[in-house]
Amino acid sequence: MSPAPDERDRIRAAMHRILAGTPEHSNGALTIVALAAEAQVPRNALTQRHPDLKNEFYDKVRARGQTPDSEKRLRQQVRKLKELRAADAEELRQLRSDNQALVGALHQSVMENRQLRQQLAEQPRNLRVLPNQPRPSGHGTRE
């Protein structure tokens, strides 16, 4: 599909209306989507057929000291991702610390167990095995 002959003029007029704060066909956001809606052209008209007009729009937005809405959203997302990354790094640091403490506790338990087993093996005379006694019927069993 070939572009309408007045497509560039419609995009420039839409650009002017959005920057003036008087949109007629869009929400007036400083985005390519809003610009395409305002110009009543498909979005790809700006991204594929007229990227120079897309760049011109963003340049004019920046020249006014404003930030395009898409850039604001990306900056907000980057900020949130950095916060999540910092939280993950803190959690990882805590997990590593907990892991070291658990390894230490396990090592201590293994050493104590080894020591107790050694004591048991060295001093079997301190232990005496009691003979098995038959249980009276009806106690401790279910029928």
N, C-alpha and C positions, 0 to 999 in steps of 0.2 A: 504494500500500500504506500503510495507516494504521499508526502506531506502536503497539506493545504498550502496554497501559494502565500497566504498571509500568516502562516504559522509563526515565523520569527517576529512579526509585528505584534501578534497576539501575546507572545511570551514576554516581549519587552513591555507592553502595556500592563500585563499582569504583574510584572516585576515592579513597575512604578506604583500600582495600586497597593501591593503588599507592603512595600517600603514606606508608602505614605500612610499606611494604617487604615486604608479604605477598601478592603477586599469585597468583592461582589459574589464570587463563586467558591470561596474556600474559607477556612477558619483563620487565614492570615498568618499562619505559622511561618517561621523562616526556614522552610524546608523545600526540597525539590518536589515532594509530593503535593504540598500546598500550592506551589508555583504552577505545577502542571494542572491542578484542578482549577486554579484561578484563570489560567490561559485556556482551559477547556481543550487540552491536548493530552495524549497519552504520556505517561511518565518517561517512556523510552524516547520520546521526542527530545527530552532534555539530556538523557544519559547517552543516547546513541547518535541522534541526528544533529543535535545542537549542543554539544558539551561546552562549547565556548560560551553560550548563554548561561549555562549552569554555573560555570566558573565566574562569569561576570556577576551573577546574582550573589554568589557567596562573597566575592570581592567587595561588592557594594555593602553587604551586611557587615562585613568586618570593618570597612572604612567608616561606618557609622558608629563604630565602637561596640557593636553588638556581636554576639556569638550565634552562629546558626543553631537552631534547635537540635539538629542531628549531632552537632559537636557537643552541645550541652549534655545530651543523653549519654554520649560516649564518655565524656569526662566523669559524669556521675557513675557510670558503670565501672570505669577504671578505679575510681575512688572506693567503691564498694568492694571490688575485687582485691584491692590492696588491704582493706580492713579484714576481709576473709583470710587472706594470705597471712597476715600478722597473727590472727587468732589461731590459724592452723599451726603456725610456727611455735606459738606459745604452748599449744596443746601437745605438739610433738616433743618440745623440751620437757614438759611435765611427764609425759609417757616415758621418755628416756630415763629421767630421774627415778620414776617409780620402778622401772625395769631394773635399774641398778640396785635399788633397795630390795626388791624381791629376790634377785640373784644372790645378794648377800645373806638374806634370811634363809634361803634354800641351802646355801653353802653351810651356814651355821647349823641348820637342822641335820644335814648329812653328817657333819663332823660329830655332833652330839650322838646321833644314832650309831655311828661307827664306834664311838667311845663306849656306849652302853653295850653294844654287842661284844666288844672286846672284854669288857668287865664280866659279862655273862659267861663268855667262853673261859675266862681265866678262873672264875670262882663258881664252878657248878655245884660245889658242896654246900653252898648257902641255900640252894633251892632243893626242895623236896617235893616229889610228885605224890599227890594224894591218890589212893586207890579209888577206882570207880565204884560208886555205890549204886545199886539198882534203885530206880525210882519206884515209889509205891504206885500202884495202878490208880488211874484216874487223876493224877496230879501232873500238870504240865503237858498233857497230851489231849488232843481233841479226837473224839471218835465220830 
